[in-house]
Amino acid sequence: MNTRSKFVVLAFSGLAVLGLSSVAARAGIACSGDTCWHTHEAYDYPPDAHIIVHPDTWRWGPSEHFVYKEHPGRGYWEGGEWRAF
């Protein structure tokens, strides 16, 4: 394998790693009002649900008050109830 071939293989390997890492970056924290939950995929929430999706590293500030309520499956919290979709 010559130098040019090694460079091409290395470049494609690097792009593959970046591509796989972007899939993992889809996780986030979704919030409806003061209720938040972790998401594992990028969902399209209904516009009238008023869901805000934050990066997975998001933390609320010292004067903010949120609560985490986890739920399996695809959906969102609204008025204390889980709405599946």
N, CA, C and O atoms as a GROMACS GRO file, in nm:
protein
  340
    1MET      N    1   0.084  -0.117   0.000
    1MET     CA    2   0.000   0.000   0.000
    1MET      C    3   0.090   0.124   0.000
    1MET      O    4   0.177   0.138   0.086
    2ASN      N    5   0.067   0.212  -0.096
    2ASN     CA    6   0.151   0.331  -0.102
    2ASN      C    7   0.097   0.441  -0.010
    2ASN      O    8  -0.008   0.425   0.051
    3THR      N    9   0.170   0.551  -0.001
    3THR     CA   10   0.134   0.660   0.089
    3THR      C   11  -0.001   0.720   0.056
    3THR      O   12  -0.079   0.753   0.145
    4ARG      N   13  -0.029   0.736  -0.072
    4ARG     CA   14  -0.156   0.796  -0.114
    4ARG      C   15  -0.274   0.707  -0.074
    4ARG      O   16  -0.376   0.757  -0.027
    5SER      N   17  -0.261   0.578  -0.093
    5SER     CA   18  -0.367   0.484  -0.055
    5SER      C   19  -0.391   0.487   0.095
    5SER      O   20  -0.505   0.482   0.141
    6LYS      N   21  -0.284   0.493   0.171
    6LYS     CA   22  -0.297   0.500   0.318
    6LYS      C   23  -0.370   0.627   0.359
    6LYS      O   24  -0.454   0.625   0.450
    7PHE      N   25  -0.338   0.737   0.293
    7PHE     CA   26  -0.405   0.864   0.324
    7PHE      C   27  -0.555   0.856   0.294
    7PHE      O   28  -0.636   0.904   0.374
    8VAL      N   29  -0.592   0.797   0.183
    8VAL     CA   30  -0.733   0.784   0.144
    8VAL      C   31  -0.807   0.697   0.245
    8VAL      O   32  -0.918   0.731   0.288
    9VAL      N   33  -0.747   0.584   0.283
    9VAL     CA   34  -0.810   0.495   0.381
    9VAL      C   35  -0.826   0.567   0.515
    9VAL      O   36  -0.931   0.556   0.579
   10LEU      N   37  -0.725   0.639   0.557
   10LEU     CA   38  -0.731   0.714   0.683
   10LEU      C   39  -0.839   0.822   0.678
   10LEU      O   40  -0.913   0.840   0.774
   11ALA      N   41  -0.848   0.893   0.566
   11ALA     CA   42  -0.950   0.998   0.552
   11ALA      C   43  -1.090   0.940   0.560
   11ALA      O   44  -1.176   0.995   0.629
   12PHE      N   45  -1.115   0.830   0.489
   12PHE     CA   46  -1.248   0.768   0.494
   12PHE      C   47  -1.278   0.711   0.632
   12PHE      O   48  -1.394   0.714   0.676
   13SER      N   49  -1.179   0.661   0.700
   13SER     CA   50  -1.199   0.611   0.837
   13SER      C   51  -1.239   0.724   0.930
   13SER      O   52  -1.329   0.710   1.013
   14GLY      N   53  -1.173   0.837   0.915
   14GLY     CA   54  -1.208   0.954   0.996
   14GLY      C   55  -1.348   1.003   0.970
   14GLY      O   56  -1.420   1.038   1.063
   15LEU      N   57  -1.388   1.006   0.844
   15LEU     CA   58  -1.524   1.047   0.810
   15LEU      C   59  -1.627   0.949   0.865
   15LEU      O   60  -1.735   0.991   0.909
   16ALA      N   61  -1.597   0.823   0.864
   16ALA     CA   62  -1.688   0.722   0.920
   16ALA      C   63  -1.707   0.743   1.070
   16ALA      O   64  -1.819   0.734   1.120
   17VAL      N   65  -1.599   0.771   1.140
   17VAL     CA   66  -1.608   0.796   1.284
   17VAL      C   67  -1.692   0.921   1.311
   17VAL      O   68  -1.776   0.920   1.401
   18LEU      N   69  -1.671   1.026   1.235
   18LEU     CA   70  -1.752   1.148   1.251
   18LEU      C   71  -1.899   1.121   1.222
   18LEU      O   72  -1.987   1.172   1.291
   19GLY      N   73  -1.926   1.043   1.121
   19GLY     CA   74  -2.064   1.010   1.087
   19GLY      C   75  -2.132   0.932   1.198
   19GLY      O   76  -2.248   0.959   1.229
   20LEU      N   77  -2.064   0.838   1.257
   20LEU     CA   78  -2.122   0.760   1.366
   20LEU      C   79  -2.141   0.845   1.491
   20LEU      O   80  -2.238   0.826   1.564
   21SER      N   81  -2.051   0.938   1.518
   21SER     CA   82  -2.065   1.022   1.636
   21SER      C   83  -2.181   1.119   1.621
   21SER      O   84  -2.239   1.159   1.722
   22SER      N   85  -2.216   1.159   1.500
   22SER     CA   86  -2.329   1.250   1.482
   22SER      C   87  -2.460   1.180   1.510
   22SER      O   88  -2.557   1.246   1.548
   23VAL      N   89  -2.467   1.049   1.491
   23VAL     CA   90  -2.588   0.974   1.524
   23VAL      C   91  -2.610   0.978   1.674
   23VAL      O   92  -2.724   0.995   1.719
   24ALA      N   93  -2.506   0.961   1.752
   24ALA     CA   94  -2.518   0.963   1.897
   24ALA      C   95  -2.556   1.102   1.947
   24ALA      O   96  -2.613   1.113   2.056
   25ALA      N   97  -2.525   1.206   1.873
   25ALA     CA   98  -2.553   1.342   1.916
   25ALA      C   99  -2.701   1.378   1.906
   25ALA      O  100  -2.739   1.488   1.945
   26ARG      N  101  -2.783   1.290   1.855
   26ARG     CA  102  -2.925   1.318   1.845
   26ARG      C  103  -2.996   1.314   1.980
   26ARG      O  104  -3.104   1.370   1.994
   27ALA      N  105  -2.935   1.250   2.078
   27ALA     CA  106  -2.996   1.245   2.210
   27ALA      C  107  -3.007   1.385   2.265
   27ALA      O  108  -2.925   1.472   2.234
   28GLY      N  109  -3.108   1.408   2.346
   28GLY     CA  110  -3.125   1.540   2.402
   28GLY      C  111  -3.219   1.537   2.520
   28GLY      O  112  -3.260   1.431   2.567
   29ILE      N  113  -3.252   1.655   2.567
   29ILE     CA  114  -3.345   1.673   2.677
   29ILE      C  115  -3.461   1.755   2.624
   29ILE      O  116  -3.444   1.868   2.581
   30ALA      N  117  -3.579   1.697   2.627
   30ALA     CA  118  -3.700   1.766   2.581
   30ALA      C  119  -3.776   1.817   2.702
   30ALA      O  120  -3.782   1.750   2.805
   31CYS      N  121  -3.833   1.936   2.690
   31CYS     CA  122  -3.908   1.994   2.800
   31CYS      C  123  -4.041   2.048   2.751
   31CYS      O  124  -4.051   2.107   2.643
   32SER      N  125  -4.142   2.026   2.832
   32SER     CA  126  -4.275   2.083   2.812
   32SER      C  127  -4.310   2.154   2.942
   32SER      O  128  -4.339   2.089   3.042
   33GLY      N  129  -4.307   2.286   2.939
   33GLY     CA  130  -4.326   2.360   3.064
   33GLY      C  131  -4.209   2.332   3.156
   33GLY      O  132  -4.094   2.350   3.116
   34ASP      N  133  -4.238   2.288   3.280
   34ASP     CA  134  -4.131   2.257   3.374
   34ASP      C  135  -4.101   2.108   3.385
   34ASP      O  136  -4.030   2.065   3.476
   35THR      N  137  -4.154   2.028   3.292
   35THR     CA  138  -4.132   1.884   3.290
   35THR      C  139  -4.037   1.849   3.176
   35THR      O  140  -4.061   1.887   3.061
   36CYS      N  141  -3.930   1.776   3.208
   36CYS     CA  142  -3.830   1.739   3.108
   36CYS      C  143  -3.810   1.588   3.107
   36CYS      O  144  -3.838   1.520   3.207
   37TRP      N  145  -3.763   1.535   2.995
   37TRP     CA  146  -3.732   1.394   2.982
   37TRP      C  147  -3.621   1.379   2.879
   37TRP      O  148  -3.600   1.468   2.796
   38HIS      N  149  -3.552   1.267   2.884
   38HIS     CA  150  -3.444   1.239   2.789
   38HIS      C  151  -3.502   1.179   2.662
   38HIS      O  152  -3.590   1.094   2.666
   39THR      N  153  -3.451   1.223   2.550
   39THR     CA  154  -3.490   1.166   2.421
   39THR      C  155  -3.370   1.092   2.363
   39THR      O  156  -3.255   1.128   2.388
   40HIS      N  157  -3.398   0.990   2.286
   40HIS     CA  158  -3.291   0.911   2.226
   40HIS      C  159  -3.289   0.925   2.074
   40HIS      O  160  -3.200   0.874   2.007
   41GLU      N  161  -3.388   0.994   2.021
   41GLU     CA  162  -3.397   1.019   1.877
   41GLU      C  163  -3.450   1.160   1.857
   41GLU      O  164  -3.506   1.220   1.948
   42ALA      N  165  -3.433   1.212   1.737
   42ALA     CA  166  -3.485   1.345   1.704
   42ALA      C  167  -3.628   1.329   1.652
   42ALA      O  168  -3.649   1.292   1.537
   43TYR      N  169  -3.724   1.357   1.737
   43TYR     CA  170  -3.864   1.347   1.699
   43TYR      C  171  -3.916   1.481   1.648
   43TYR      O  172  -3.864   1.586   1.685
   44ASP      N  173  -4.017   1.476   1.565
   44ASP     CA  174  -4.089   1.596   1.524
   44ASP      C  175  -4.214   1.605   1.612
   44ASP      O  176  -4.313   1.536   1.586
   45TYR      N  177  -4.208   1.688   1.714
   45TYR     CA  178  -4.320   1.703   1.805
   45TYR      C  179  -4.426   1.792   1.741
   45TYR      O  180  -4.393   1.879   1.660
   46PRO      N  181  -4.553   1.771   1.775
   46PRO     CA  182  -4.658   1.858   1.722
   46PRO      C  183  -4.632   2.004   1.764
   46PRO      O  184  -4.595   2.028   1.879
   47PRO      N  185  -4.652   2.100   1.675
   47PRO     CA  186  -4.624   2.240   1.710
   47PRO      C  187  -4.705   2.290   1.830
   47PRO      O  188  -4.655   2.371   1.907
   48ASP      N  189  -4.829   2.242   1.846
   48ASP     CA  190  -4.912   2.290   1.956
   48ASP      C  191  -4.869   2.230   2.091
   48ASP      O  192  -4.924   2.269   2.194
   49ALA      N  193  -4.773   2.136   2.092
   49ALA     CA  194  -4.724   2.078   2.217
   49ALA      C  195  -4.623   2.169   2.286
   49ALA      O  196  -4.598   2.155   2.406
   50HIS      N  197  -4.564   2.263   2.212
   50HIS     CA  198  -4.466   2.359   2.267
   50HIS      C  199  -4.350   2.290   2.337
   50HIS      O  200  -4.315   2.325   2.449
   51ILE      N  201  -4.292   2.191   2.270
   51ILE     CA  202  -4.178   2.118   2.323
   51ILE      C  203  -4.049   2.190   2.284
   51ILE      O  204  -4.032   2.230   2.170
   52ILE      N  205  -3.960   2.205   2.381
   52ILE     CA  206  -3.828   2.263   2.356
   52ILE      C  207  -3.727   2.150   2.376
   52ILE      O  208  -3.726   2.085   2.480
   53VAL      N  209  -3.641   2.128   2.276
   53VAL     CA  210  -3.540   2.024   2.285
   53VAL      C  211  -3.404   2.090   2.305
   53VAL      O  212  -3.362   2.175   2.227
   54HIS      N  213  -3.337   2.048   2.411
   54HIS     CA  214  -3.205   2.100   2.446
   54HIS      C  215  -3.099   1.993   2.417
   54HIS      O  216  -3.133   1.876   2.405
   55PRO      N  217  -2.972   2.032   2.406
   55PRO     CA  218  -2.865   1.932   2.392
   55PRO      C  219  -2.860   1.844   2.518
   55PRO      O  220  -2.908   1.884   2.624
   56ASP      N  221  -2.803   1.726   2.505
   56ASP     CA  222  -2.797   1.632   2.617
   56ASP      C  223  -2.716   1.686   2.734
   56ASP      O  224  -2.730   1.637   2.846
   57THR      N  225  -2.632   1.785   2.711
   57THR     CA  226  -2.550   1.842   2.818
   57THR      C  227  -2.618   1.960   2.888
   57THR      O  228  -2.560   2.020   2.979
   58TRP      N  229  -2.740   1.995   2.848
   58TRP     CA  230  -2.811   2.110   2.904
   58TRP      C  231  -2.843   2.089   3.051
   58TRP      O  232  -2.880   1.979   3.092
   59ARG      N  233  -2.828   2.194   3.129
   59ARG     CA  234  -2.866   2.195   3.270
   59ARG      C  235  -2.939   2.325   3.297
   59ARG      O  236  -2.904   2.429   3.241
   60TRP      N  237  -3.041   2.319   3.382
   60TRP     CA  238  -3.112   2.443   3.412
   60TRP      C  239  -3.035   2.525   3.513
   60TRP      O  240  -2.949   2.474   3.586
   61GLY      N  241  -3.068   2.653   3.515
   61GLY     CA  242  -2.998   2.748   3.602
   61GLY      C  243  -3.042   2.738   3.746
   61GLY      O  244  -3.140   2.670   3.776
   62PRO      N  245  -2.970   2.805   3.836
   62PRO     CA  246  -3.000   2.796   3.979
   62PRO      C  247  -3.137   2.851   4.017
   62PRO      O  248  -3.194   2.808   4.118
   63SER      N  249  -3.190   2.944   3.941
   63SER     CA  250  -3.321   3.001   3.976
   63SER      C  251  -3.436   2.934   3.900
   63SER      O  252  -3.552   2.972   3.917
   64GLU      N  253  -3.405   2.835   3.816
   64GLU     CA  254  -3.507   2.763   3.741
   64GLU      C  255  -3.544   2.634   3.814
   64GLU      O  256  -3.462   2.576   3.884
   65HIS      N  257  -3.669   2.590   3.796
   65HIS     CA  258  -3.716   2.470   3.863
   65HIS      C  259  -3.783   2.378   3.762
   65HIS      O  260  -3.893   2.405   3.714
   66PHE      N  261  -3.715   2.269   3.730
   66PHE     CA  262  -3.766   2.168   3.638
   66PHE      C  263  -3.769   2.034   3.710
   66PHE      O  264  -3.704   2.017   3.814
   67VAL      N  265  -3.843   1.941   3.656
   67VAL     CA  266  -3.846   1.805   3.708
   67VAL      C  267  -3.831   1.708   3.592
   67VAL      O  268  -3.888   1.728   3.485
   68TYR      N  269  -3.752   1.602   3.615
   68TYR     CA  270  -3.737   1.498   3.514
   68TYR      C  271  -3.845   1.392   3.535
   68TYR      O  272  -3.863   1.342   3.647
   69LYS      N  273  -3.916   1.359   3.429
   69LYS     CA  274  -4.012   1.249   3.430
   69LYS      C  275  -3.982   1.164   3.308
   69LYS      O  276  -4.013   1.204   3.195
   70GLU      N  277  -3.922   1.050   3.330
   70GLU     CA  278  -3.888   0.962   3.218
   70GLU      C  279  -4.007   0.875   3.182
   70GLU      O  280  -4.091   0.845   3.267
   71HIS      N  281  -4.015   0.836   3.056
   71HIS     CA  282  -4.121   0.747   3.009
   71HIS      C  283  -4.070   0.674   2.887
   71HIS      O  284  -4.012   0.735   2.798
   72PRO      N  285  -4.091   0.543   2.882
   72PRO     CA  286  -4.047   0.470   2.762
   72PRO      C  287  -4.138   0.501   2.643
   72PRO      O  288  -4.255   0.534   2.660
   73GLY      N  289  -4.084   0.491   2.527
   73GLY     CA  290  -4.164   0.510   2.407
   73GLY      C  291  -4.155   0.650   2.352
   73GLY      O  292  -4.084   0.736   2.404
   74ARG      N  293  -4.229   0.670   2.246
   74ARG     CA  294  -4.228   0.797   2.173
   74ARG      C  295  -4.349   0.880   2.214
   74ARG      O  296  -4.463   0.833   2.204
   75GLY      N  297  -4.325   1.001   2.258
   75GLY     CA  298  -4.434   1.088   2.300
   75GLY      C  299  -4.383   1.209   2.374
   75GLY      O  300  -4.267   1.246   2.362
   76TYR      N  301  -4.472   1.270   2.453
   76TYR     CA  302  -4.435   1.389   2.529
   76TYR      C  303  -4.531   1.407   2.646
   76TYR      O  304  -4.642   1.353   2.646
   77TRP      N  305  -4.486   1.482   2.745
   77TRP     CA  306  -4.568   1.512   2.862
   77TRP      C  307  -4.652   1.636   2.834
   77TRP      O  308  -4.603   1.735   2.779
   78GLU      N  309  -4.778   1.629   2.872
   78GLU     CA  310  -4.868   1.745   2.859
   78GLU      C  311  -4.964   1.742   2.976
   78GLU      O  312  -5.044   1.649   2.990
   79GLY      N  313  -4.957   1.845   3.059
   79GLY     CA  314  -5.048   1.853   3.173
   79GLY      C  315  -5.039   1.734   3.267
   79GLY      O  316  -5.140   1.692   3.323
   80GLY      N  317  -4.920   1.679   3.286
   80GLY     CA  318  -4.901   1.566   3.377
   80GLY      C  319  -4.934   1.430   3.316
   80GLY      O  320  -4.921   1.328   3.383
   81GLU      N  321  -4.975   1.427   3.191
   81GLU     CA  322  -5.007   1.302   3.123
   81GLU      C  323  -4.914   1.279   3.006
   81GLU      O  324  -4.873   1.374   2.939
   82TRP      N  325  -4.879   1.153   2.983
   82TRP     CA  326  -4.794   1.115   2.871
   82TRP      C  327  -4.880   1.100   2.746
   82TRP      O  328  -4.975   1.022   2.747
   83ARG      N  329  -4.847   1.171   2.641
   83ARG     CA  330  -4.918   1.163   2.515
   83ARG      C  331  -4.831   1.087   2.414
   83ARG      O  332  -4.731   1.141   2.365
   84ALA      N  333  -4.867   0.966   2.386
   84ALA     CA  334  -4.790   0.886   2.290
   84ALA      C  335  -4.826   0.927   2.148
   84ALA      O  336  -4.939   0.967   2.120
   85PHE      N  337  -4.728   0.917   2.058
   85PHE     CA  338  -4.754   0.940   1.916
   85PHE      C  339  -4.664   0.857   1.832
   85PHE      O  340  -4.670   0.863   1.709
   0.00000   0.00000   0.00000
